[in-house]
Amino acid sequence: MKRLLLLILVASLVLGFSAPATVQAVDGLQVLDTSVQVDFPMKVNFGLSVAGAADITDIRLHYTVDRMSHAEVISEVPLKFEPAAQVDAGWTWDMRKTGGLPPGSSVSYWWTVRDAAGGEVETEPAMVRVDDTRYSWRSLSEGLLALYWYEGDEAFARELMDTAQQALVRLASDTGAELESPAEIYIYARSEDLRGAMIFPQEWTGGVAYTRFSTIAIGISPDNLDWGKRAMTHELTHLVIHQVVFNPYNDLPTWLDEGLAMSTEGPLEPVFVNMLVRAINENGFITVRSLSSPFSAYAEESLLAYAQSYSLVDFLINNYGQSRMLELLNTFRQGSGYDEALQKVYGFDMDGLNELWFSYITSKALIR
Ligand SMILES: [Zn+2]
């Protein structure tokens, strides 16, 4: 009997189904089996088998995603089925409707069942990990960072880990911002593989930061390692900054978020420098106020937006130092408005920053 049970358990593990979370009997109501199966990145299939003395009338799945949030959000799904004394029911979480989860994320779930006689049963919460099982991942960890990869040797992964660690050091020295909790880096071997991990990938997606999950994913092949290091540094900076300023009230101005990510990458690349030079010559800058909202989708304008963001952050750090930048981030953490935060830390608002930065960038251009 025990052996049979063990065999069933082994079989269910091999099939990728979890063992029953709990088998509970309340007034004859009994959960016979629960199952969960991840079809990354599109779906998670949940199943339940339940029996009772009276007709089962209500089955609900409850689930919650493990991520940074201000209040625990529990989703509740009432299942559709014909009332009966025994019911096998299932529900598919279609990520195309809700947005996807990054690899390595986890979801807690449990079931509640009611019958016509007033019986009620609730299973113990169980956890399912949403992994990208298309690849055999290897891993490397150091400090708060874990790096996962599946193509290339150990030296390739080590080089990326070293780059990530250096990025954290540079960011801390420029801004005082440090990673507060563990972060995961997924290195896909090419951008097509990464796009296969996303629900609605953009054609140009090379890297992505899932800031609320403290996870980044990037497509890096050995022949684009230099680009990959910059992209990883960029996305990692977004993670750190979002951990530092996480608050329920307000987002960061886009220029600050992107400017910090760009400046941690290292010196501005020529394509962006050219955009700045052209904007100086044509007096065609975007205002700091506009740069506080999400950037334009038009390639040329967005290039200039990134270049200007880099330059604004460079201006603030060079002229006012690391401690003010940290103070600015901590002010945003309190949920401050954009003008208020700048005013409090630097003594000027967005328009003031616009003017000061403009004289800084144009005088710098004259010197050059
Ligand atoms: Zn970015």
Boltz pocket constraint, residues with backbone or C-beta under 6 A from the ligand:
constraints:
  - pocket:
      binder: B
      contacts: [[A, 234], [A, 238], [A, 257], [A, 258], [A, 261]]
      max_distance: 6.0
